Amino acid sequence: MPSIANYKGIIPAISCPFTPDHKIDEPALRKLASWLAGHDGVVAIMTNGHTGEVFSLTPAERAEVTRIVADELKGRLPVISSIVCEGLAEAAQHARAAKEAGAVALDVMPPHHWLRFGFTAEHALQYFDAIHKAAPDLDLVCHVYPAWTRASYSSQLLAQLAKLPYLQAFKVGQRDMNKYARDIQAIREADASKAILTCHDEYLLASMVQGVDGALVGFATFIPQLIIDLWDAVKAGDLKKAMEVQAIITPLKDAVYGGGEPTGEAHARMKGGMYLAGVIDDATVRPPTEAPNESEMAALRAAVAQAGLLKR
């Protein structure tokens, strides 16, 4: 039986607020998690994603972030924690730590040495199996990397993964719309019950209309209501309304992502936008990620203002 009953909707990959001396800001993280959970249409929260600056966090800090968010949202929303590791033993340790911290599902990113060396389908299946065995009561979510990387999963492998009984959802970010469509079809044909969630922060509308079940995106930690409104319009088949909402989102998207894919500096710009919108009170990022410069902050201010969200 799935550990999360409903993946269909919007799942923010939560940002991790830091104090000026780069420590996890627990009160700010609790406040952000509670604020996100208060939006009708948010069905879960994911910790330790790229937006949460996971690569700057130690293993203990990753578990601590999950503990804080899970404790704050206990009885309100389920928490998914990302597993970002290189080997089977390490991934199993992180899975057990996430479960102990209160996660009820695990988002499985590909090991990053695959980006350099590639992998086989058997490597991927062993990796998912090791994580499942370490936390057998938790759902797994397959995090699909861009098609241009060597860690991209084939349509055939995605179909194999969809048949795993413990894998309940796919976070899909191919950044190649032709492969995106093929992969969605392959997953649906393998097991139509598995949830498919776009993670194309930088072109939400275009990816939402491909027959998915919602979005699991870092951008929703900044503008959850706009993304919920966009998804509601798509579900209702109201293209005119969806295009109107996307027109508000687009300047924000351009100010955060700069016309490209998510990066560390994009996540820093997102924190800058969240600060301007009053979502967080401190936009500190951990080095070596760099804070937005003056011109980037000006672009963020203009984008936040046009969306009617400017508080500072």
C-alpha positions as CSV (number, residue, x, y, z in Angstrom):
1,M,0.0,0.0,0.0
2,P,1.4,3.4,-0.9
3,S,2.7,5.5,2.0
4,I,1.3,8.7,0.4
5,A,-2.3,8.4,-0.7
6,N,-2.2,11.3,-3.2
7,Y,0.6,12.7,-5.3
8,K,-1.7,14.5,-7.7
9,G,-1.4,18.3,-7.3
10,I,1.4,20.7,-6.5
11,I,4.4,19.6,-4.4
12,P,6.9,22.3,-3.5
13,A,10.6,21.4,-3.2
14,I,11.2,23.6,-0.2
15,S,14.0,26.1,0.1
16,C,16.2,25.9,3.2
17,P,16.5,29.3,5.0
18,F,19.9,30.0,6.6
19,T,21.0,32.4,9.2
20,P,23.6,35.1,8.3
21,D,26.3,32.7,9.5
22,H,25.0,29.9,7.3
23,K,23.3,27.7,9.9
24,I,19.9,26.1,9.2
25,D,17.3,28.6,10.4
26,E,14.8,26.3,12.1
27,P,12.2,29.0,12.9
28,A,12.3,30.3,9.4
29,L,12.1,26.8,7.9
30,R,9.1,25.9,10.1
31,K,7.4,29.2,9.1
32,L,8.0,28.5,5.4
33,A,6.8,24.9,5.6
34,S,3.6,25.9,7.4
35,W,3.0,28.7,4.9
36,L,3.3,26.3,2.0
37,A,1.1,23.8,3.6
38,G,-1.6,26.4,4.0
39,H,-2.2,26.6,0.3
40,D,-5.1,24.5,-1.0
41,G,-3.7,22.4,-3.8
42,V,-0.4,21.6,-2.2
43,V,-0.5,17.9,-1.5
44,A,3.0,17.2,0.0
45,I,6.3,19.0,0.6
46,M,9.7,17.7,-0.6
47,T,12.9,18.4,1.4
48,N,16.6,18.3,0.3
49,G,16.0,19.0,-3.4
50,H,18.3,21.2,-5.4
51,T,16.2,24.3,-4.4
52,G,17.0,23.4,-0.8
53,E,20.7,23.6,-1.6
54,V,21.1,20.0,-0.7
55,F,24.7,19.8,-1.9
56,S,25.7,22.3,0.7
57,L,24.2,20.2,3.5
58,T,25.9,17.4,5.4
59,P,24.1,14.1,5.8
60,A,23.2,15.1,9.4
61,E,21.9,18.4,8.2
62,R,19.7,16.8,5.5
63,A,18.1,14.6,8.1
64,E,17.7,17.7,10.3
65,V,15.9,19.6,7.6
66,T,13.5,16.7,7.1
67,R,13.0,16.4,10.8
68,I,12.1,20.1,11.2
69,V,9.6,20.1,8.2
70,A,8.0,16.7,9.1
71,D,7.6,17.8,12.7
72,E,6.0,21.1,11.7
73,L,3.7,19.5,9.2
74,K,2.7,16.5,11.3
75,G,-0.9,15.7,10.8
76,R,-1.2,18.2,7.9
77,L,0.9,17.1,4.9
78,P,3.3,14.2,4.1
79,V,7.0,15.0,3.6
80,I,9.2,13.5,0.9
81,S,13.0,13.7,1.3
82,S,15.4,13.5,-1.6
83,I,18.2,10.9,-1.6
84,V,21.3,12.4,-3.2
85,C,24.1,9.9,-3.0
86,E,26.8,8.1,-4.9
87,G,26.7,4.5,-3.8
88,L,24.4,1.8,-2.5
89,A,25.6,1.7,1.1
90,E,25.5,5.5,1.4
91,A,22.0,5.7,-0.2
92,A,20.7,3.1,2.2
93,Q,22.1,5.1,5.2
94,H,20.4,8.3,3.9
95,A,17.2,6.4,3.4
96,R,17.1,5.1,6.9
97,A,18.0,8.6,8.3
98,A,15.2,10.2,6.3
99,K,12.7,7.7,7.6
100,E,13.8,8.2,11.2
101,A,13.5,12.0,10.6
102,G,9.9,11.6,9.5
103,A,9.9,11.3,5.8
104,V,7.2,9.1,4.4
105,A,8.5,8.9,0.8
106,L,11.9,9.3,-0.8
107,D,12.8,11.1,-4.1
108,V,15.6,9.2,-5.7
109,M,18.1,11.3,-7.7
110,P,20.6,9.5,-10.0
111,P,24.1,9.2,-8.5
112,H,26.0,12.1,-9.9
113,H,29.0,10.0,-11.0
114,W,26.6,8.7,-13.7
115,L,26.6,12.2,-15.2
116,R,30.3,11.6,-16.0
117,F,30.5,7.9,-16.6
118,G,27.0,6.9,-17.5
119,F,25.2,3.8,-16.2
120,T,23.4,0.6,-17.1
121,A,19.7,-0.2,-16.5
122,E,20.9,-2.8,-14.0
123,H,22.8,-0.2,-12.1
124,A,19.6,1.9,-11.7
125,L,17.5,-1.0,-10.7
126,Q,20.0,-2.1,-8.0
127,Y,20.1,1.5,-6.7
128,F,16.4,1.7,-6.3
129,D,16.3,-1.8,-4.8
130,A,19.0,-0.9,-2.2
131,I,17.0,2.2,-1.1
132,H,13.8,0.3,-0.9
133,K,15.3,-2.4,1.2
134,A,16.7,0.2,3.6
135,A,13.2,1.8,4.0
136,P,10.7,-0.7,2.8
137,D,7.6,1.1,4.2
138,L,8.3,4.3,2.2
139,D,7.3,5.1,-1.4
140,L,10.0,5.9,-3.9
141,V,9.8,8.8,-6.4
142,C,11.9,8.5,-9.5
143,H,13.7,11.8,-10.2
144,V,14.3,12.0,-14.0
145,Y,17.2,14.1,-15.1
146,P,17.5,16.1,-18.4
147,A,17.8,14.1,-21.6
148,W,21.1,15.8,-22.5
149,T,22.8,14.2,-19.4
150,R,24.4,10.8,-19.2
151,A,22.2,10.2,-16.2
152,S,19.0,10.3,-18.3
153,Y,16.8,7.3,-18.1
154,S,15.5,5.6,-21.3
155,S,11.8,5.2,-22.0
156,Q,12.4,1.4,-21.6
157,L,14.0,1.8,-18.2
158,L,11.2,4.2,-17.0
159,A,8.7,1.5,-18.0
160,Q,10.6,-1.0,-15.9
161,L,10.7,1.3,-13.0
162,A,7.0,2.0,-13.3
163,K,6.4,-1.7,-12.7
164,L,8.2,-1.7,-9.3
165,P,5.4,-1.9,-6.7
166,Y,7.1,0.4,-4.3
167,L,7.8,3.2,-6.8
168,Q,4.7,5.4,-6.9
169,A,5.6,8.6,-8.7
170,F,7.9,10.2,-11.3
171,K,9.4,13.7,-11.1
172,V,10.1,14.3,-14.7
173,G,12.4,17.0,-16.1
174,Q,13.7,15.8,-19.5
175,R,14.0,19.3,-21.0
176,D,13.3,17.7,-24.3
177,M,9.6,17.8,-25.2
178,N,9.8,14.9,-27.7
179,K,11.4,12.6,-25.1
180,Y,9.1,13.9,-22.4
181,A,6.1,12.9,-24.4
182,R,7.6,9.4,-25.2
183,D,8.5,8.9,-21.6
184,I,5.0,9.8,-20.3
185,Q,3.5,7.3,-22.7
186,A,6.0,4.6,-21.7
187,I,5.1,5.1,-18.0
188,R,1.4,5.2,-18.6
189,E,1.5,2.0,-20.7
190,A,3.6,0.2,-18.0
191,D,1.4,1.2,-15.1
192,A,-1.2,4.0,-15.5
193,S,-1.6,4.3,-11.7
194,K,1.8,5.8,-11.2
195,A,1.8,9.6,-10.7
196,I,3.7,11.7,-13.2
197,L,4.8,15.2,-12.0
198,T,6.5,17.8,-14.1
199,C,9.6,19.4,-12.7
200,H,10.1,21.9,-15.6
201,D,10.1,25.0,-13.4
202,E,11.1,27.1,-16.4
203,Y,8.2,26.1,-18.7
204,L,5.4,25.0,-16.6
205,L,2.4,25.5,-18.8
206,A,4.0,23.7,-21.8
207,S,4.8,20.7,-19.6
208,M,1.5,20.6,-17.7
209,V,-0.6,20.2,-20.8
210,Q,1.1,16.9,-21.7
211,G,-1.1,14.7,-19.5
212,V,0.7,14.8,-16.2
213,D,-0.8,14.7,-12.7
214,G,0.7,17.9,-11.3
215,A,4.1,19.5,-10.6
216,L,6.9,18.8,-8.1
217,V,9.0,22.0,-8.5
218,G,11.2,24.3,-6.5
219,F,9.5,27.3,-8.0
220,A,6.5,26.4,-5.9
221,T,8.4,27.3,-2.7
222,F,8.3,30.9,-4.0
223,I,5.0,31.3,-5.9
224,P,2.8,28.4,-4.8
225,Q,-0.6,30.1,-5.4
226,L,0.3,31.1,-9.0
227,I,1.4,27.5,-9.8
228,I,-1.8,26.1,-8.2
229,D,-3.9,28.6,-10.2
230,L,-2.0,27.5,-13.4
231,W,-2.6,23.8,-12.6
232,D,-6.3,24.4,-11.8
233,A,-6.8,26.1,-15.2
234,V,-5.0,23.3,-17.0
235,K,-7.1,20.7,-15.2
236,A,-10.3,22.6,-16.2
237,G,-9.2,22.8,-19.8
238,D,-9.3,26.6,-19.6
239,L,-6.3,27.5,-21.9
240,K,-7.2,31.2,-21.9
241,K,-7.0,31.3,-18.1
242,A,-3.8,29.2,-18.0
243,M,-2.1,31.5,-20.5
244,E,-3.1,34.5,-18.4
245,V,-1.5,33.0,-15.3
246,Q,1.6,31.9,-17.2
247,A,1.9,35.5,-18.4
248,I,2.3,36.5,-14.8
249,I,4.7,33.7,-14.0
250,T,6.9,34.3,-17.0
251,P,8.7,37.5,-15.8
252,L,9.3,35.7,-12.5
253,K,10.6,32.7,-14.3
254,D,12.9,34.9,-16.4
255,A,14.2,36.8,-13.3
256,V,14.9,33.6,-11.4
257,Y,16.1,31.2,-14.1
258,G,17.5,33.7,-16.6
259,G,16.1,31.9,-19.6
260,G,17.9,28.7,-18.7
261,E,17.6,25.6,-16.5
262,P,17.7,25.7,-12.6
263,T,21.2,26.4,-11.2
264,G,22.7,27.2,-7.8
265,E,22.6,30.9,-8.6
266,A,19.0,30.5,-9.9
267,H,18.1,29.2,-6.5
268,A,19.9,32.1,-4.9
269,R,17.8,34.5,-7.1
270,M,14.7,32.6,-6.0
271,K,15.6,33.3,-2.4
272,G,16.0,37.0,-3.4
273,G,12.5,37.0,-4.9
274,M,11.1,35.2,-1.8
275,Y,12.7,37.9,0.4
276,L,11.1,40.7,-1.7
277,A,7.7,38.9,-1.6
278,G,8.0,38.6,2.2
279,V,8.1,34.8,2.1
280,I,11.4,34.7,4.0
281,D,13.2,37.3,6.0
282,D,16.8,36.4,5.1
283,A,18.0,35.4,1.6
284,T,21.4,34.0,2.7
285,V,22.8,31.2,0.6
286,R,25.7,28.9,1.4
287,P,29.0,29.4,-0.5
288,P,30.1,28.9,-3.1
289,T,26.6,29.8,-4.4
290,E,26.6,33.5,-5.0
291,A,23.8,35.9,-3.9
292,P,22.1,38.0,-6.7
293,N,23.9,41.1,-7.8
294,E,22.2,44.6,-7.9
295,S,20.9,44.2,-11.4
296,E,19.5,40.8,-10.7
297,M,17.7,42.1,-7.6
298,A,16.3,44.9,-9.7
299,A,14.9,42.4,-12.2
300,L,13.5,40.3,-9.4
301,R,11.9,43.4,-7.9
302,A,10.2,44.3,-11.1
303,A,9.0,40.8,-11.7
304,V,7.6,40.4,-8.1
305,A,5.9,43.8,-8.4
306,Q,4.1,43.0,-11.7
307,A,2.8,39.8,-10.0
308,G,1.4,42.0,-7.2
309,L,3.5,40.2,-4.6
310,L,6.1,42.9,-3.7
311,K,6.3,43.4,0.1
312,R,9.8,45.0,0.4
